[in-house]
Amino acid sequence: MNVRDPHRLVAAGTAALVALAFSLAPAWAAEDARTTNFPPPPPPQTKQTPKEKPQQVKRQKQKQSELREGYRHAHALIMDGQYEAGIAAMHALGHDDNPEIANYLGYASRKLGRYDEAKFWYEKALAADPNHVRTWSYYGMWHAEQGNLLMAQDYLEKVRSICGNTDCEEYKKLKGVIEGTQTY
C-alpha cells in the first residue's frame, strides 16, 4: 500500500472497520436479546377439533343476534323520543364506529340540542361510510337548524346523488326541513 495516497489509506481503514463491525454484530445481537425485555412469543395455535368449530359458530351467531336485538332496542328508544336512554343503549353496544350507530347517536344528540356532539357523530358516521344517505340527510337537517340553508341545500344534492329524488325518503325529509314544511 502506498502511504502517500491518502484516499487509499482511508479506504483501507474503512474496510477494516466494517469487517470488525460485522464480526462483532452477532455478539451485540446476542447481548441485546438477553438484556431487552421483549414480550414472549405468542403460544402456538392449536387446531380446533371438529366439535369446537360448530360451538364457535354458534357463539358468534348468538353474539350477532344479541347485537341486532340491542340495536333494535336502542333505535326504538331514540325514535320514541327517549334520547338519553337511546344514547346510553347505543354506546352499550360497543360499536360507535358503525355508521348506523354513529348516525343515531348524532340524531339523538341533535334532538337534545347538543349540536357539537351531533356534528361529531355525523362526521364519524360519514367517515365510516361516505355514502351513508341517512347521515347526509340528518346532517343536512343539522345545518338547516343552524341556519345554514346553503350547506343544507348542498347536502340535499348529495342525498339526491346517492338515492335520487323521487322514491328516496331521506331526500324528501331533508327537502321538507329546508322548505320549512317538516321537522325531523
C-alpha positions, 0 to 999 in steps of 0.5 A: 500500500502506498502511504502517500495516497491518502484516499487509499489509506482511508479506504483501507481503514474503512474496510477494516472497520466494517469487517470488525463491525460485522464480526462483532454484530452477532455478539451485540445481537446476542447481548441485546436479546438477553438484556431487552425485555421483549414480550414472549412469543405468542403460544402456538395455535392449536387446531380446533377439533371438529366439535369446537368449530360448530360451538364457535359458530354458534357463539358468534351467531348468538353474539350477532343476534344479541347485537341486532336485538340491542340495536333494535332496542336502542333505535326504538328508544331514540325514535320514541323520543327517549334520547338519553336512554337511546344514547346510553343503549347505543354506546352499550353496544360497543360499536360507535364506529358503525355508521348506523350507530354513529348516525343515531347517536348524532340524531339523538344528540341533535334532538337534545340540542347538543349540536357539537356532539351531533356534528361529531357523530355525523362526521364519524358516521360519514367517515365510516361510510361516505355514502351513508344517505341517512347521515347526509340527510340528518346532517343536512337537517343539522345545518338547516337548524343552524341556519345554514340553508346553503350547506343544507341545500348542498347536502340535499344534492348529495342525498339526491346523488346517492338515492335520487329524488323521487322514491328516496325518503331521506331526500324528501325529509331533508327537502321538507326541513329546508322548505320549512314544511317538516321537522325531523 
